[in-house]
Amino acid sequence: MKDIQDIKIHLITKSVDLTKRIRDWEELCRRVGVDPSLDRAYTAITAYRDAVNEILQEIKASNDQSTKPI
């Protein structure tokens, strides 16, 4: 099983990749004059990125709690 650091690195890499894809999509839509938020695929990929980022925040919060003395 992967340790928590490997999982965090994987999620961060995934988030960066998704953000780049979203920016590319937005740029393409801007060039052709289309609102990307009207596209279901765009909405799905942004929701996926938000979920990945939320998981990263949960991991960070749980690590912060476990390192604080009581």
C-alpha positions as CSV (number, residue, x, y, z in Angstrom):
1,M,0.0,0.0,0.0
2,K,1.2,3.5,-0.8
3,D,2.1,5.7,2.1
4,I,0.3,9.0,2.6
5,Q,3.1,11.0,1.0
6,D,2.9,9.1,-2.3
7,I,-0.9,9.6,-2.3
8,K,-0.5,13.3,-1.7
9,I,2.1,13.6,-4.5
10,H,-0.3,11.7,-6.9
11,L,-3.2,13.9,-6.0
12,I,-1.2,17.1,-6.4
13,T,0.0,16.0,-9.8
14,K,-3.5,15.1,-10.8
15,S,-4.8,18.5,-9.6
16,V,-2.1,20.4,-11.6
17,D,-2.8,18.3,-14.7
18,L,-6.6,19.0,-14.4
19,T,-6.0,22.7,-13.9
20,K,-3.9,22.9,-17.0
21,R,-6.5,21.0,-19.0
22,I,-9.2,23.4,-17.7
23,R,-7.2,26.4,-18.7
24,D,-6.5,25.0,-22.1
25,W,-10.2,24.4,-22.5
26,E,-11.1,27.9,-21.4
27,E,-8.6,29.4,-23.8
28,L,-10.1,27.4,-26.7
29,C,-13.6,28.5,-25.8
30,R,-12.5,32.1,-25.5
31,R,-11.0,31.9,-29.0
32,V,-14.2,30.6,-30.6
33,G,-16.6,32.6,-28.4
34,V,-18.2,29.8,-26.4
35,D,-19.0,29.8,-22.7
36,P,-17.2,26.8,-21.3
37,S,-19.6,26.6,-18.3
38,L,-22.4,25.5,-20.7
39,D,-20.4,22.3,-21.6
40,R,-21.2,19.3,-19.4
41,A,-17.7,17.9,-19.9
42,Y,-16.1,21.2,-18.6
43,T,-18.4,21.1,-15.6
44,A,-17.5,17.5,-14.9
45,I,-13.7,18.2,-15.1
46,T,-13.9,21.2,-12.9
47,A,-15.9,19.2,-10.3
48,Y,-13.4,16.4,-10.5
49,R,-10.5,18.9,-9.8
50,D,-12.5,20.4,-6.9
51,A,-13.0,17.0,-5.4
52,V,-9.3,16.2,-5.7
53,N,-8.4,19.5,-4.0
54,E,-10.9,18.8,-1.3
55,I,-9.4,15.4,-0.6
56,L,-5.9,17.0,-0.4
57,Q,-7.3,19.5,2.1
58,E,-8.8,16.7,4.2
59,I,-5.4,14.9,4.2
60,K,-3.6,18.1,5.2
61,A,-6.1,18.8,8.0
62,S,-5.8,15.2,9.4
63,N,-2.0,15.5,9.3
64,D,-2.1,18.8,11.1
65,Q,-4.4,17.4,13.8
66,S,-2.2,14.3,14.3
67,T,1.0,16.4,14.8
68,K,-0.4,18.8,17.4
69,P,0.1,17.8,21.0
70,I,-3.0,17.5,23.1
